[in-house]
Amino acid sequence: MDSILDYETVGYDKEKRALVIIDQTKLPNEIEFISLRAAEDIWDAIYELKVRGAPAIGVAAAIGLAVLAGQIETNDKVVFLEEVERQKDYLVSSRPTAVNLSWALDRMMQVCHGQKKSSVEEVKEMLLMEALAIKREDIEVCRKIGEFGLTLLKPGDGILTHCNAGQLATCKYGTATAPVYLGHERGYGFRLFVDETRPLLQGARLTAFELYSAGIDVTLLCDNMSASIMQKGLVQAVLVGCDRVAANGDTANKIGTSVVAAVAKQYHVPFYVCAPTSTIDFGTPTGEEIVIEQRKPEEVSHMWYQKPMTVEGVKIYNPAFDVTSHHLITGFITEKGIVKTPAELCLS
């Protein structure tokens, strides 16, 4: 099996002038790359989780906006900027919880508004350069998270993760898996435990797939099994990613993360959030203000079954994320270092 590290999660096709992504809805059974140029296709790819994971969404949206801007046929700077702003707002609406999406697109708009003397064609080129810079920075950020995270781990440690915060959620290394990949390169011999992550099975379909393909010792668990292995002492650390961190440290991540955090607290297992600083939203005071995306009920009742797996007409609750209280989090592993609270980053 090829390693997922041999592939790019998000890229730019210079010849086609297109955003290129791995269609993650086809994994693990098929690795398919798709090229996207239309606004509706880019929006759908983000909403339908063909590209997912906060950092990867941000990079994909940035490249996508550059692609869309390149198609605007006008030399009128005002008209051009209005259209880019409209496309930016449209893409932001695809996934409201992941702060990297709005962060990356806001950064792209700063390029537009900061080039008052440049022509439309020059701004188009600058937008593409900025999008590719965001991608390069994501790779470096993830590697730094990996280096800092590795200082918290010992050879042979058992590590539990939830959802997918791996290479497929970023441009390389992942966030929660970055210490794992770097440790694997250095012979640490980690044992990985992966929650399947209902209802979309990102752990089973994506994390188990990419870790196994990279030659890492990985065991797949149903979501309700984490307490069992922590009770047995098989887990020395929990590493998860995040979609948004509030100023007080409350963290939104894939649904079920807060359960893992509570169980880890019960069994005295350190629980670390691997958080690029771009996911920390100092404008959101606490987790109560984080907007939680509600997804289609069919993802629970129909998606993975030949026939519906519940009685027709029953109500279904399907939030994409939950919020883990800051008091359950041991620390945040960022590209700037390991901190107990986001506030410490403001002092560094």
GIRAVEN-V500860 format. One record per helix or strand of 2 or more residues. SS is the DSSP state (helix for helix, strand for strand). FROM is the first residue (numbers start at 1). TO is the last residue. Records with the same first field share a line. If there is no record, write none. Layout:
SS: FROM-TO, FROM-TO
This chain:
helix: 4-6, 24-26, 39-47, 54-70, 77-92, 99-113, 120-150, 167-169, 178-185, 202-213, 223-231, 257-266, 277-279, 287-289, 298-301, 326-328, 343-347
strand: 10-13, 18-22, 33-36, 158-161, 191-195, 217-221, 237-240, 244-246, 251-254, 270-274, 280-281, 321-324, 331-334, 337-339
